[in-house]
């Protein structure tokens, strides 16, 4: 398994954006499951993933598939009272850093709970608002 994918398993769910950032390429793109916009850049994506890691509970990767630069990491977690399953689709760059990160999840009710929890968190985080404004 690629070292970045191994490290990702321990840091993505931690909610520690400082631990997540070194795994990300400078110009990483992130597509969340909650809406159809792309986050771009290491700082912004690390901030988003840091919040997600604090919203998810009982997070664990169930299966990891891939090789070389393309990986799929199936996970399960809870979001409040709701169970969720999803897949992190990851493409690494030539340096082995995460260049593209897309998340697909189900069920719809859990994705809605994630969206609501994230909106509540980022609305209270002044450091995050600069990234949110850049996305609009």
PAZAPA-4460 file (N, C-alpha, C; in steps of 0.05 Angstrom, whole numbers, plus 32768, in hexadecimal, padded with zeros to 4 digits):
% residues 136
    n_x    n_y    n_z   ca_x   ca_y   ca_z    c_x    c_y    c_z   seq   type   mol
   8011   7FE8   8000   8000   8000   8000   8012   8019   8000     1      X     A
   8009   802E   7FF3   8018   8047   7FF2   8019   8054   800D     2      X     A
   8030   805F   8015   8033   806B   8030   801F   8082   8035     3      X     A
   8018   8091   8021   8004   80A7   8025   7FE9   809B   802C     4      X     A
   7FE1   8086   801F   7FC8   8078   8025   7FC8   806C   8041     5      X     A
   7FDF   8061   8049   7FE1   8056   8064   7FDE   806C   8078     6      X     A
   7FEC   8082   8074   7FEA   8099   8087   7FCE   80A5   8088     7      X     A
   7FC2   80A6   8070   7FA7   80B2   806E   7F93   80A3   8080     8      X     A
   7F96   8089   8083   7F84   807A   8093   7F84   8083   80B0     9      X     A
   7F9A   808D   80BA   7F9B   8095   80D6   7F95   80B3   80DA    10      X     A
   7F9A   80C4   80C6   7F96   80E0   80CA   7F7C   80EC   80C0    11      X     A
   7F70   80E1   80AC   7F58   80ED   80A1   7F41   80EF   80B6    12      X     A
   7F3D   80DA   80C5   7F27   80DB   80D9   7F2F   80E9   80F3    13      X     A
   7F48   80F2   80F5   7F51   80FE   810E   7F46   811A   8112    14      X     A
   7F3F   8128   80FD   7F36   8143   8100   7F4D   8156   8104    15      X     A
   7F65   814E   80FF   7F7D   815E   8104   7F87   8168   80E8    16      X     A
   7F7F   8181   80E1   7F86   818B   80C7   7FA5   818E   80C4    17      X     A
   7FB3   8191   80DA   7FD0   8193   80D8   7FDD   8178   80D1    18      X     A
   7FD0   8162   80D8   7FDB   8148   80D0   7FD2   8140   80B4    19      X     A
   7FBC   814B   80AB   7FB2   8145   8090   7FC1   8154   807B    20      X     A
   7FC7   816D   8080   7FD4   817F   806C   7FEC   8173   805E    21      X     A
   7FFF   8167   806D   8017   815D   805F   8012   8146   804B    22      X     A
   7FFA   813A   804C   7FF3   8125   8038   7FE8   8130   801E    23      X     A
   7FE2   814A   801E   7FD4   8157   8008   7FE8   8166   7FF6    24      X     A
   7FE4   8163   7FDC   7FF2   8174   7FC9   7FEB   8191   7FCC    25      X     A
   7FFC   81A3   7FC5   7FF6   81BF   7FC8   7FDD   81C7   7FBA    26      X     A
   7FD8   81BC   7FA2   7FC0   81C3   7F92   7FAB   81AE   7F92    27      X     A
   7FA9   819E   7FA8   7F96   8189   7FAB   7F79   8193   7FA5    28      X     A
   7F69   8182   7F99   7F4D   8188   7F95   7F3C   8174   7FA6    29      X     A
   7F27   817E   7FB2   7F16   816E   7FC3   7EF9   8172   7FBB    30      X     A
   7EEB   815C   7FB6   7ECE   815C   7FAF   7EBF   814F   7FC6    31      X     A
   7EB0   815E   7FD6   7EA2   8153   7FEC   7E87   8146   7FE3    32      X     A
   7E7C   8135   7FF5   7E63   8128   7FEE   7E4A   813A   7FF2    33      X     A
   7E4E   8151   7FFE   7E37   8161   8007   7E2E   8176   7FF2    34      X     A
   7E3F   817D   7FDF   7E37   8190   7FCA   7E4A   818D   7FB3    35      X     A
   7E43   819B   7F9D   7E52   8197   7F84   7E65   81AF   7F7F    36      X     A
   7E77   81B3   7F91   7E8C   81C7   7F8C   7EA7   81BA   7F94    37      X     A
   7EBC   81C5   7F8A   7ED7   81BA   7F8F   7EE7   81CD   7FA1    38      X     A
   7EF2   81C2   7FB6   7F05   81D0   7FC6   7F21   81CC   7FBA    39      X     A
   7F31   81E1   7FBA   7F4C   81DF   7FAE   7F61   81EB   7FC0    40      X     A
   7F77   81DD   7FC3   7F8D   81E7   7FD3   7F90   81D8   7FED    41      X     A
   7FA9   81D4   7FF5   7FB0   81C5   800D   7FA3   81D0   8026    42      X     A
   7FA5   81EA   802B   7F9A   81F6   8044   7F7C   81F3   8045    43      X     A
   7F6E   81F9   8030   7F51   81F7   8030   7F47   81DA   8033    44      X     A
   7F53   81C8   8025   7F4B   81AB   8027   7F52   81A0   8042    45      X     A
   7F69   81A7   804D   7F6F   819E   8068   7F5B   81A8   807D    46      X     A
   7F53   81C1   8079   7F3F   81CD   808B   7F24   81BE   8089    47      X     A
   7F1B   81B8   8071   7F02   81A9   806E   7F05   818D   807A    48      X     A
   7F1A   817F   8073   7F1D   8164   807E   7F21   8163   809C    49      X     A
   7F2D   8178   80A7   7F2F   817A   80C4   7F14   817B   80D1    50      X     A
   7F02   818B   80C6   7EE7   818D   80D1   7ED8   8173   80CD    51      X     A
   7EDA   8166   80B6   7ECC   814D   80B1   7ED5   8138   80C5    52      X     A
   7EEF   8137   80CA   7EF9   8123   80DE   7EEE   8127   80F9    53      X     A
   7EE5   8140   8100   7ED8   8145   811A   7EBA   8140   8119    54      X     A
   7EAE   813F   8102   7E91   8139   80FF   7E8D   811B   80FF    55      X     A
   7E9D   810C   80F1   7E9B   80EF   80F0   7EA2   80E3   810B    56      X     A
   7E92   80CF   8113   7E9A   80BE   812A   7E9A   80A1   8121    57      X     A
   7EA7   8091   8130   7EA9   8074   812A   7EB3   806F   810E    58      X     A
   7EC5   8080   8104   7ECF   807F   80E9   7EE3   8068   80E7    59      X     A
   7EE0   8059   80D1   7EF5   8045   80CB   7EF4   803E   80AD    60      X     A
   7F0B   8039   80A2   7F0C   802F   8087   7F07   8011   8087    61      X     A
   7EF5   8009   8075   7EEE   7FEC   8074   7EFE   7FDD   805F    62      X     A
   7F02   7FEA   8048   7F11   7FDD   8032   7F22   7FF3   8024    63      X     A
   7F39   7FEB   801B   7F4A   7FFD   800B   7F51   7FEF   7FF2    64      X     A
   7F4C   7FFC   7FDB   7F51   7FF0   7FC1   7F61   8004   7FB1    65      X     A
   7F74   7FFA   7FA2   7F83   800B   7F90   7FA0   8003   7F8E    66      X     A
   7FAE   8012   7F7E   7FCA   800F   7F7B   7FD5   8028   7F6C    67      X     A
   7FEF   802C   7F6D   7FFA   8042   7F5F   7FEF   805C   7F69    68      X     A
   7FE3   806B   7F57   7FD9   8086   7F5E   7FBB   8087   7F65    69      X     A
   7FAC   8072   7F5F   7F8F   8073   7F62   7F85   8060   7F78    70      X     A
   7F76   806B   7F8B   7F6D   805C   7FA2   7F50   8061   7FA9    71      X     A
   7F43   804D   7FB3   7F28   804F   7FBE   7F28   8044   7FDA    72      X     A
   7F1F   8054   7FED   7F1F   804C   8009   7F02   804D   8013    73      X     A
   7EF7   8035   8017   7EDB   8033   8021   7EDB   8037   803F    74      X     A
   7EC8   8048   8049   7EC7   804D   8065   7EAA   804B   8070    75      X     A
   7EA8   8049   808A   7E8F   804C   8097   7E93   805E   80AF    76      X     A
   7E7D   806B   80B7   7E7F   807E   80CE   7E62   8084   80D7    77      X     A
   7E61   8095   80EC   7E48   80A0   80F5   7E4A   80BE   80F2    78      X     A
   7E34   80CB   80EC   7E31   80E8   80EC   7E19   80EE   80FD    79      X     A
   7E1F   80F6   8116   7E09   80F8   8129   7DFD   80DD   812E    80      X     A
   7DE3   80DB   812A   7DD5   80C1   812E   7DD5   80B0   8115    81      X     A
   7DDE   80BA   80FF   7DDC   80AC   80E6   7DF5   809C   80DE    82      X     A
   7DF1   8084   80D4   7E07   8074   80C9   7E0C   807C   80AC    83      X     A
   7E25   807A   80A3   7E2B   8081   8088   7E41   806E   807E    84      X     A
   7E42   806A   8064   7E58   805D   8057   7E60   806E   8040    85      X     A
   7E79   806C   8038   7E82   807C   8022   7E9D   8072   8017    86      X     A
   7EA6   807F   8003   7EBF   8079   7FF6   7ECF   8092   7FF1    87      X     A
   7EE8   8092   7FFA   7EFB   80A7   7FF3   7F09   809E   7FDA    88      X     A
   7F06   80AE   7FC5   7F14   80A9   7FAB   7F2C   80BC   7FAA    89      X     A
   7F44   80B0   7FAA   7F5C   80C0   7FAD   7F6F   80BB   7F95    90      X     A
   7F79   80D1   7F8B   7F8E   80CF   7F76   7FA7   80DD   7F82    91      X     A
   7FBD   80CF   7F81   7FD6   80DA   7F8A   7FE5   80E7   7F73    92      X     A
   7FF5   80FB   7F79   8006   8108   7F65   8020   80F8   7F63    93      X     A
   8032   8102   7F52   804C   80F4   7F4D   805D   80F3   7F67    94      X     A
   8059   8106   7F79   8068   8107   7F92   805B   80F5   7FA7    95      X     A
   8044   80E9   7FA1   8037   80D8   7FB4   8024   80E7   7FC7    96      X     A
   801E   8100   7FC1   800B   810F   7FD2   7FEF   810E   7FC5    97      X     A
   7FDB   8113   7FD6   7FC0   8112   7FCC   7FBA   812A   7FBB    98      X     A
   7FB5   8125   7FA1   7FB0   813A   7F8E   7F92   813E   7F89    99      X     A
   7F83   8129   7F8B   7F66   812A   7F87   7F59   8118   7F9C   100      X     A
   7F44   8123   7FA9   7F36   8114   7FBE   7F19   8119   7FBB   101      X     A
   7F0A   8104   7FB5   7EED   8106   7FB1   7EE0   80F2   7FC4   102      X     A
   7ECA   80FB   7FD0   7EBB   80EA   7FE3   7E9F   80E5   7FD9   103      X     A
   7E97   80CC   7FD8   7E7B   80C5   7FD2   7E71   80B7   7FEB   104      X     A
   7E57   80BC   7FF2   7E4C   80B1   800B   7E2E   80AB   8007   105      X     A
   7E24   809A   8019   7E08   8094   801B   7E02   808E   8037   106      X     A
   7DEA   808E   8041   7DD2   8097   8033   7DCE   80B5   8033   107      X     A
   7DBB   80BE   8024   7DB5   80DA   8021   7DB2   80E9   803C   108      X     A
   7DA4   80DC   804E   7D9E   80E9   8068   7DB8   80EE   8077   109      X     A
   7DCC   80DC   8075   7DE6   80DF   8082   7DF6   80F6   8075   110      X     A
   7DF4   80F7   805B   7E02   810D   804C   7DF7   8128   8055   111      X     A
   7DDC   8129   8058   7DCF   8142   8061   7DD8   8149   807D   112      X     A
   7DDB   8135   808F   7DE4   813A   80AA   7E01   8144   80A9   113      X     A
   7E12   8139   8098   7E2D   8143   8095   7E2D   8160   808C   114      X     A
   7E1E   8167   8078   7E1C   8182   806E   7E14   8195   8084   115      X     A
   7DFF   818E   8094   7DF6   819F   80A9   7E0B   81A3   80BF   116      X     A
   7E19   818D   80C6   7E2D   818E   80DB   7E45   819F   80D1   117      X     A
   7E4D   819C   80B8   7E63   81AB   80AD   7E5C   81C9   80AC   118      X     A
   7E44   81CF   80A3   7E3C   81EB   80A1   7E3C   81F8   80BD   119      X     A
   7E33   81EA   80D1   7E33   81F5   80EC   7E50   81F9   80F6   120      X     A
   7E62   81E6   80F0   7E7D   81E9   80FA   7E8C   8200   80EC   121      X     A
   7E8A   8201   80D2   7E9A   8215   80C4   7E8F   8231   80C9   122      X     A
   7E75   8234   80CE   7E6A   824E   80D4   7E76   8259   80EE   123      X     A
   7E81   8248   80FF   7E8D   8251   8118   7EAC   8252   8117   124      X     A
   7EB8   824D   8101   7ED5   824B   80FE   7EDF   8261   80ED   125      X     A
   7EE9   8278   80F9   7EF2   828E   80E9   7F09   8287   80D6   126      X     A
   7F1A   8274   80DE   7F30   826D   80CD   7F26   825F   80B4   127      X     A
   7F0F   8251   80B6   7F05   8242   809F   7EF6   8255   808C   128      X     A
   7EEB   826A   8095   7EDA   827B   8085   7EE8   8286   806D   129      X     A
   7F02   828B   806F   7F11   8296   8058   7F11   8281   8041   130      X     A
   7F12   8267   8047   7F11   8253   8033   7EF5   8251   8027   131      X     A
   7EE1   8253   8038   7EC5   8251   802F   7EBE   8268   801C   132      X     A
   7EC7   8280   8023   7EC3   8297   8012   7ED1   8294   7FF7   133      X     A
   7EE8   8288   7FF7   7EF7   8284   7FDE   7EE9   8270   7FCC   134      X     A
   7ED9   825E   7FD7   7ECB   824A   7FC8   7EB3   8256   7FBA   135      X     A
   7EA6   826A   7FC6   7E8D   8275   7FBB   7E91   8283   7FA0   136      X     A
***
